[in-house]
Amino acid sequence: MYGVTPELMRMEKNVDAMGSTFSIVLYGRDWLNMESAVDAAFEEVHRLERMLTVHRPESECSEVNRHAAQGAFKLSAEFFQLLYRCLEYSRQSEGAFDISVGPLIKAWGFHKGTGRRPDDKEVKAALAIVGHRHIHLDPAARTVRFDCAGMEINLGGIGKGYAVDRMASILKRRGFDTALIVGSGSSIYGLGTPPGEANGWPIDIRDPRDSRKLAASVLLKDISISTSGSYEKSFWADGRTYSHILDPRTGYPAQGVLSVSVVAPRALDSEAWTKPCFVLGRQWAAGYGPEESRIFYCEDRPDAAFEWLR
């Protein structure tokens, strides 16, 4: 019938990629167009996995790790821009964010999804070939070069956030303005507002000590949230727990924090900044954390209050 607006429909789909699950909740009035847009967004995730993962020898990231120590290696425009942004995060975070942690990840066994306690000599050897200062980009030639043989970059600390941003961009270009995009539950972007929620998509931050409880809630409207927690991946050895969140400056897991959540305009930013805020501690996060962001902090102390720092 002319003049009748089609009913608003809700679609929810997910896909496995990058070693995790990505999901989309999308609202629209044309089911076929919704399906097409969601499929395009998921294909983008698979494309990025093929480019960014270190677990595929044919990926651009793996190619860089094989060749950049031998001389300048030509990059795609997209990969170059991503590396450039990562080095900016490193400089702004005093080295607490560092994509060259590949040797440390291997030394601690986290690349296998488990973990092991390396001896101090192993840590020292890995640390000798870690550091963003050893990565050199040439904007004119669009190349990257490593100072040290054995260096390896790992984009696991920003890959999901970047993918979430790209998915949101595709949905917007397809004409959709109401969606929730989730990467592994740790990086989330709320596009527009869902029906009945004028202020945004309601997102709960779980209590890192008890997943049945809530530590805080936040509303996302054209903004993202990412969370990093010591509880995500860890192992027990020598009478203590070792987290997968490594301090690139010392070579050892960061201590004193249970989880950090960062709300920022882009998921790339929110995911990247959770690591420095976790590694550098509450005082740094409160005073020197990223601009245009909110930070929710959970310290690892029995009497510590969970709080928004800004």
ZIDARA-V951707 format. One record per pair of residues at least 12 apart in sequence whose ideal C-beta (glycine too) atoms are under 6 Angstrom apart, sorted by the first residue. I is the first residue (numbers start at 1). J is the second residue. Records with the same first field share a line. If there is no record, write none. Layout:
I = J ; J
This chain:
6 = 29
8 = 27 ; 29
10 = 27
11 = 26 ; 34
12 = 25
13 = 38
15 = 42
17 = 45 ; 46 ; 49
18 = 49 ; 159
20 = 184
22 = 45 ; 183
23 = 182
24 = 38 ; 181
25 = 180
26 = 38 ; 179
27 = 178
28 = 176
37 = 171 ; 174 ; 176
40 = 170
41 = 167 ; 170 ; 171
44 = 166 ; 170
45 = 163
48 = 163
52 = 155 ; 159
54 = 154
60 = 79
65 = 152
68 = 144 ; 145 ; 146
69 = 146 ; 149 ; 151
72 = 143 ; 145
73 = 143 ; 144
74 = 143
75 = 142 ; 144
80 = 142
84 = 137
86 = 99
87 = 132
89 = 272
90 = 132
93 = 276
95 = 248 ; 249
96 = 276 ; 279 ; 280
97 = 272 ; 275 ; 276
98 = 132 ; 248
99 = 153 ; 155
100 = 130 ; 151 ; 153
101 = 130 ; 246 ; 248
102 = 152 ; 154
103 = 126 ; 129 ; 130 ; 152
104 = 126 ; 130 ; 246 ; 251
105 = 154
107 = 122 ; 126
110 = 244
115 = 235
117 = 237
123 = 251
127 = 251
129 = 148 ; 150 ; 151
130 = 248
134 = 146 ; 147 ; 148
157 = 275
158 = 268 ; 271 ; 272
160 = 183 ; 184 ; 187
161 = 187 ; 226 ; 267 ; 268 ; 271
162 = 268
163 = 183
164 = 181 ; 183 ; 187 ; 189 ; 267
165 = 266 ; 267 ; 268
167 = 181
168 = 181 ; 189 ; 191
177 = 192
178 = 192
179 = 191
180 = 201
186 = 226 ; 227
187 = 226 ; 267 ; 271
188 = 203 ; 225
189 = 224 ; 267
190 = 220 ; 221
193 = 221
199 = 219
200 = 219 ; 220 ; 221
201 = 220
202 = 219
203 = 218 ; 220 ; 225
204 = 217
205 = 261 ; 296
208 = 229 ; 231 ; 258 ; 259 ; 298
215 = 306
216 = 296
223 = 265
224 = 264 ; 267 ; 270
225 = 261 ; 263 ; 270
226 = 262 ; 270 ; 271 ; 274
227 = 259 ; 261
228 = 260 ; 274 ; 278
229 = 259
230 = 243 ; 258
245 = 278
247 = 279
254 = 278 ; 279
256 = 300
257 = 278 ; 299 ; 300
258 = 298 ; 300
259 = 298
260 = 274 ; 277 ; 278 ; 297
261 = 296
262 = 274 ; 293 ; 295
263 = 294
264 = 293
273 = 290
277 = 289 ; 295
282 = 297
285 = 309
286 = 309
294 = 310
295 = 309 ; 310
296 = 308
297 = 309
